[in-house]
């Protein structure tokens, strides 16, 4: 089993990078078809950093951090949806 860290800035540099996600999906599925398994860890990227910077100005730092952490599962769901039945 391999662990892949997929930074949120790769998933959503400015907008969702569909071309990159297509290539990433092909890479993963090629290796899955060869019997490999992956754990894919998705980050929040620039969007999270922007939210954190803004929220840090208007609220407590710990609260800003908690709100930003809720954004990260969205990146994971985007990847999970791209891989469809091969991911859970």
C-alpha positions as CSV (number, residue, x, y, z in Angstrom):
1,X,0.0,0.0,0.0
2,X,1.3,3.5,-0.9
3,X,0.4,6.8,0.6
4,X,-0.1,9.7,-1.7
5,X,-0.2,13.3,-0.4
6,X,-2.2,15.3,-2.9
7,X,-2.0,19.0,-2.1
8,X,-5.1,21.0,-2.4
9,X,-3.3,23.5,-4.6
10,X,-3.0,20.7,-7.2
11,X,-6.7,20.0,-7.0
12,X,-7.9,23.6,-7.0
13,X,-5.0,26.0,-8.0
14,X,-7.5,28.8,-8.9
15,X,-10.4,26.7,-10.0
16,X,-10.8,22.9,-10.1
17,X,-8.1,21.6,-12.4
18,X,-10.0,19.0,-14.3
19,X,-7.1,18.1,-16.6
20,X,-4.9,17.3,-13.7
21,X,-7.6,15.2,-12.1
22,X,-8.1,13.2,-15.3
23,X,-4.3,12.5,-15.4
24,X,-4.3,11.7,-11.7
25,X,-7.2,9.3,-12.1
26,X,-5.5,7.5,-15.0
27,X,-2.3,7.2,-13.0
28,X,-4.1,5.7,-9.9
29,X,-6.3,3.3,-11.9
30,X,-3.3,2.1,-14.0
31,X,-1.6,1.1,-10.7
32,X,-4.8,-0.3,-9.1
33,X,-5.3,-2.5,-12.1
34,X,-1.8,-3.9,-11.4
35,X,-2.9,-4.8,-7.8
36,X,-1.6,-1.8,-6.0
37,X,-3.5,0.0,-3.2
38,X,-3.4,3.6,-2.2
39,X,-4.3,5.9,0.6
40,X,-4.7,9.4,-0.8
41,X,-4.5,12.3,1.6
42,X,-5.9,15.5,0.2
43,X,-5.0,19.0,1.4
44,X,-7.0,22.2,1.4
45,X,-4.5,24.3,-0.6
46,X,-4.7,27.9,-1.4
47,X,-8.4,28.1,-0.7
48,X,-7.8,27.0,2.9
49,X,-4.9,29.4,3.3
50,X,-7.1,32.3,2.0
51,X,-10.0,31.4,4.3
52,X,-7.6,31.0,7.3
53,X,-6.0,34.4,6.6
54,X,-9.4,36.2,6.4
55,X,-10.9,34.4,9.3
56,X,-7.9,34.9,11.5
57,X,-8.4,38.7,11.2
58,X,-12.1,38.6,12.1
59,X,-12.3,35.8,14.7
60,X,-10.2,33.7,17.1
61,X,-7.3,31.8,15.5
62,X,-8.5,28.4,16.9
63,X,-12.0,29.0,15.5
64,X,-10.6,30.0,12.1
65,X,-8.5,26.8,12.1
66,X,-11.6,24.6,12.8
67,X,-13.6,26.3,10.0
68,X,-10.8,25.8,7.5
69,X,-10.4,22.1,8.4
70,X,-14.0,21.6,7.4
71,X,-13.0,22.5,3.8
72,X,-10.5,19.7,3.4
73,X,-13.1,16.9,3.1
74,X,-14.4,18.6,0.0
75,X,-11.0,18.0,-1.7
76,X,-11.2,14.4,-0.7
77,X,-14.7,14.0,-2.1
78,X,-13.7,15.5,-5.4
79,X,-10.9,12.8,-5.7
80,X,-13.2,10.1,-4.5
81,X,-15.8,11.0,-7.1
82,X,-13.2,11.0,-9.8
83,X,-12.2,7.4,-8.9
84,X,-15.8,6.3,-8.5
85,X,-16.2,2.7,-7.4
86,X,-12.4,2.2,-7.0
87,X,-12.4,4.5,-3.9
88,X,-14.2,4.6,-0.6
